[in-house]
Amino acid sequence: MLSYLTMSNLMHAVDIIIIWFLLYKIIQFVEGTRALQILFGVGAIILVKVVSWYLGLTTLSWVMDQLITWAPIALVVIFQQEIRRGLETLGRGLTLRRSHVDNAEENQLIKSLDDALQYMSKRRIGALITIERETQLDDYIKTGIKLDAAISGQLLINTFIPNTPLHDGAVIISKDRIAAAAAYLPLSESVRIPKELGTRHRAAVGISEASDAITVVVSEETGEISITQNGDLLRRMDQESYLNFFKHQFLASDEDLAARKHWWQKKGRSAS
């Protein structure tokens, strides 16, 4: 009996810890967005319901019951963007990442980005470059002008030269090619974005909230380079900072390359 009670108490404790952890992750996920204020509002409604039920306020309790009954439908409508973002984040965590045999294409990408960023930052040429990762960006590519061109620093620079047809909007890099220019990205509604930042930065944060893409922004006013990923905005990136970031994100480690090479060799021996 004592053993059963101990196990039962342990399971209750685990249950409570899991619930608190999930609540913490939900609050962390919606922090800085309108969803957090709405969740506080829902919590207030539930609190009023409990108090009205305890005090015997029948009419108020009935009104709260109606609000709680229809709340799930309203929340789905209001939180559709956040729900989609959350499911995509969960799906990305369960997706196997692609393995590369070598880093040649990634090194070329990093060099091209470095050449373009150095040129545009010094001359304060505004730019918005989004690099596709696991989440496909086909819907956003369709909003721009299709290029399907090899990645080069010169092409990126020419695309964002002011008063040219393609300088507005974002360049999207997909499958080691410049897929499109002048593409439209979703604007973030996060209140954590500093007010002095403009549409480019809100679009960069917005696409990072909707996908696992990495986006680079060059400010037209200051020449400052920023990077967004997973809803986070990294500002004031100097050359060393963004190169380290790119290498960490795009280049496979020596261990990964060795494991990949061993796998291919083993596969070849098995086939023969």
Buried (B, 14 or more C-beta within 10 A) or exposed (E): EEEEEEEEEEEEEEEEEEEEEEEEEBEEBBEBBBBBEBBEEBEEBBEBBEEBBEEEBEEBBEBBEEBEEEBEEEBEEBBEBBEEBBEBBEEBEEEEEEEBEEBEBBBBBBBBBBBBBBBBBEEBBBBBBBBBBBBEBEEBBEBBEEBEBEBBBEBBBBBBEEEEEBBBBBBBBBEBBBBBBBBBBBBBBBEEBEEEBBEBBBBBBBBBBBBBBBBBBBBBEEBBBBBBBEBEBBBEBEEEEBBEBBEEBBBBEEEBBEEBEEEEEEEEEEEE
